[in-house]
């Protein structure tokens, strides 16, 4: 799984024995399907609308909860992080992490596409797949 190191502008502050410690580098990993599923579930809310109660998902929260899982560490603090923990970052550092995670995921997807292309000709979707349907034979 691909990772990247991200130097933070301001850093993440912790306090140990009344001494402030600033962690200035984050390590991110590419997101997984589990990250996205869990983030989607965490961002769901029941909302009362004109049509009654409905389950809604916030795309902003999905992105933030996914980011929380993608952070392997900030300094020597191991992830995953909570939304409360990453909300302590300065906006510039949060934005930097979001952009870096997006770049990492995009690069991982492009690598997957390239690997698929180098495997040979694919043909039409579903072509060559035996579904075991006797009627098609």
SEPADO-319035 format. One record per residue (C-alpha): residue number from 1; residue in one letter; x, y, z. Coordinates in nm, 4 decimals, always signed. Each point is the difference from the previous one (the first is absolute). Last residue first. Layout:
BEGIN
> pos;code;x;y;z
> NUM;A;X;Y;Z $
...
This chain:
BEGIN
> pos;code;x;y;z
> 137;X;-2.3941;-2.2189;-2.4900 $
> 136;X;-0.1857;+0.3074;+0.1292 $
> 135;X;-0.2804;-0.2070;+0.1501 $
> 134;X;+0.2536;-0.1955;+0.2102 $
> 133;X;+0.0874;+0.3093;+0.2084 $
> 132;X;+0.3319;-0.0777;+0.1719 $
> 131;X;+0.0971;+0.3645;+0.0243 $
> 130;X;+0.3066;-0.0521;-0.2170 $
> 129;X;+0.1663;+0.3382;-0.0506 $
> 128;X;+0.1587;+0.0417;-0.3423 $
> 127;X;-0.1710;+0.3285;-0.0697 $
> 126;X;-0.1497;+0.1547;+0.3135 $
> 125;X;+0.0948;+0.3541;-0.1014 $
> 124;X;+0.1149;-0.0061;-0.3642 $
> 123;X;+0.3515;-0.0974;-0.0912 $
> 122;X;+0.2706;-0.0049;+0.2668 $
> 121;X;+0.3164;+0.0141;-0.2024 $
> 120;X;+0.3110;-0.0650;+0.2003 $
> 119;X;+0.1135;+0.0101;+0.3635 $
> 118;X;+0.1674;+0.3372;-0.0621 $
> 117;X;-0.3351;+0.1762;+0.0024 $
> 116;X;-0.0930;-0.1387;+0.3410 $
> 115;X;+0.3319;+0.1101;+0.1476 $
> 114;X;-0.0550;+0.3462;-0.1437 $
> 113;X;-0.3482;+0.0196;+0.1551 $
> 112;X;+0.1341;-0.1114;+0.3379 $
> 111;X;+0.2827;+0.2536;-0.0183 $
> 110;X;-0.2530;+0.2727;-0.0837 $
> 109;X;-0.2115;-0.1002;+0.3002 $
> 108;X;+0.3011;+0.0093;+0.2342 $
> 107;X;+0.1025;+0.3405;-0.1383 $
> 106;X;-0.3527;+0.1358;+0.0540 $
> 105;X;-0.0092;-0.1362;+0.3557 $
> 104;X;+0.3348;+0.1619;+0.0822 $
> 103;X;-0.1004;+0.3302;-0.1599 $
> 102;X;-0.3261;+0.0069;+0.1996 $
> 101;X;+0.1839;-0.0836;+0.3212 $
> 100;X;+0.2467;+0.2827;-0.0684 $
> 99;X;-0.2818;+0.2468;-0.0666 $
> 98;X;-0.1806;-0.0947;+0.3218 $
> 97;X;+0.3230;+0.0102;+0.2032 $
> 96;X;+0.0877;+0.3469;-0.1331 $
> 95;X;-0.3519;+0.1240;+0.0690 $
> 94;X;+0.0221;-0.1228;+0.3594 $
> 93;X;+0.3427;+0.1653;+0.0356 $
> 92;X;-0.1291;+0.3346;-0.1329 $
> 91;X;-0.3134;-0.0207;+0.2176 $
> 90;X;+0.2116;-0.0353;+0.3167 $
> 89;X;-0.0306;-0.3445;+0.1532 $
> 88;X;-0.2112;-0.0535;+0.3127 $
> 87;X;-0.2868;-0.1268;-0.2167 $
> 86;X;+0.2237;-0.2985;-0.0749 $
> 85;X;-0.0425;-0.1245;+0.3566 $
> 84;X;-0.3766;+0.0517;+0.0204 $
> 83;X;-0.0485;-0.1804;-0.3309 $
> 82;X;+0.1876;-0.2922;+0.1485 $
> 81;X;+0.3436;-0.1136;-0.1079 $
> 80;X;+0.1098;-0.3367;-0.1338 $
> 79;X;+0.2712;+0.0438;+0.0799 $
> 78;X;+0.3299;-0.0099;+0.1898 $
> 77;X;+0.1446;+0.3071;+0.1704 $
> 76;X;+0.3795;+0.0005;-0.0564 $
> 75;X;-0.0154;+0.2879;-0.2466 $
> 74;X;-0.3462;-0.0120;-0.1502 $
> 73;X;-0.0728;-0.3602;-0.0778 $
> 72;X;-0.1721;-0.2415;-0.2374 $
> 71;X;-0.2523;+0.2647;-0.1043 $
> 70;X;-0.2249;-0.1734;-0.2526 $
> 69;X;-0.2638;-0.0843;+0.2607 $
> 68;X;-0.0590;+0.3625;+0.1024 $
> 67;X;+0.0015;+0.0928;-0.3697 $
> 66;X;-0.2921;-0.2361;-0.0621 $
> 65;X;-0.1926;+0.1623;+0.2878 $
> 64;X;+0.0695;+0.3417;-0.1540 $
> 63;X;-0.1049;-0.0990;-0.3507 $
> 62;X;-0.3180;-0.1735;+0.1174 $
> 61;X;-0.0701;+0.3037;+0.2206 $
> 60;X;+0.0108;+0.2352;-0.2979 $
> 59;X;-0.2134;-0.2353;-0.2097 $
> 58;X;-0.2694;+0.0152;+0.2712 $
> 57;X;-0.2270;-0.3027;-0.0080 $
> 56;X;-0.3754;+0.0167;+0.0489 $
> 55;X;-0.2481;-0.2464;+0.1506 $
> 54;X;-0.3517;+0.1345;-0.0227 $
> 53;X;-0.2743;+0.0762;+0.2491 $
> 52;X;-0.3197;+0.1383;-0.1452 $
> 51;X;-0.0752;+0.1540;-0.3384 $
> 50;X;+0.0327;+0.3568;+0.1290 $
> 49;X;+0.3348;-0.1061;+0.1479 $
> 48;X;+0.1126;-0.1397;+0.3376 $
> 47;X;+0.3621;-0.1078;-0.0327 $
> 46;X;+0.1570;-0.3316;+0.0898 $
> 45;X;+0.3766;+0.0329;-0.0334 $
> 44;X;+0.2602;-0.1955;-0.1938 $
> 43;X;+0.3608;+0.1198;+0.0265 $
> 42;X;+0.1214;-0.2990;+0.2001 $
> 41;X;-0.1397;-0.2469;-0.2542 $
> 40;X;+0.1687;+0.1793;-0.2885 $
> 39;X;+0.3319;+0.0110;+0.1855 $
> 38;X;-0.0252;-0.3738;+0.0730 $
> 37;X;-0.0692;-0.0789;-0.3654 $
> 36;X;+0.2734;+0.2311;-0.1277 $
> 35;X;+0.2633;-0.1312;+0.2384 $
> 34;X;-0.1026;-0.3607;-0.0698 $
> 33;X;+0.0442;+0.0573;-0.3729 $
> 32;X;+0.3544;+0.1119;+0.0749 $
> 31;X;+0.1612;+0.3420;+0.0026 $
> 30;X;+0.3620;+0.0570;-0.0934 $
> 29;X;+0.2335;+0.0562;+0.2900 $
> 28;X;+0.0994;+0.3238;+0.1700 $
> 27;X;+0.3004;+0.0845;+0.2165 $
> 26;X;-0.0023;+0.3359;+0.1735 $
> 25;X;+0.2962;+0.2187;+0.0884 $
> 24;X;+0.0293;+0.2963;+0.2376 $
> 23;X;-0.0923;-0.1328;+0.3434 $
> 22;X;+0.0154;+0.2870;+0.2482 $
> 21;X;+0.0557;-0.0944;+0.3639 $
> 20;X;-0.1233;+0.2316;+0.2724 $
> 19;X;+0.1340;-0.0733;+0.3488 $
> 18;X;-0.2311;-0.0318;+0.3005 $
> 17;X;+0.1119;-0.3600;+0.0557 $
> 16;X;-0.0947;-0.0854;-0.3581 $
> 15;X;-0.2130;+0.2354;-0.2090 $
> 14;X;-0.0818;-0.0734;-0.3626 $
> 13;X;-0.0033;+0.2425;-0.2896 $
> 12;X;-0.0367;-0.0963;-0.3650 $
> 11;X;+0.2047;+0.1997;-0.2455 $
> 10;X;+0.0057;+0.3542;-0.1375 $
> 9;X;+0.1034;-0.0503;-0.3635 $
> 8;X;-0.0123;-0.3782;-0.0034 $
> 7;X;+0.2497;-0.2081;-0.1971 $
> 6;X;-0.1890;-0.2823;-0.1725 $
> 5;X;+0.1478;-0.3487;-0.0291 $
> 4;X;-0.1572;-0.2357;-0.2514 $
> 3;X;-0.1286;-0.3547;+0.0097 $
> 2;X;-0.0868;-0.2612;-0.2619 $
> 1;X;-0.1370;-0.3360;+0.1050 $
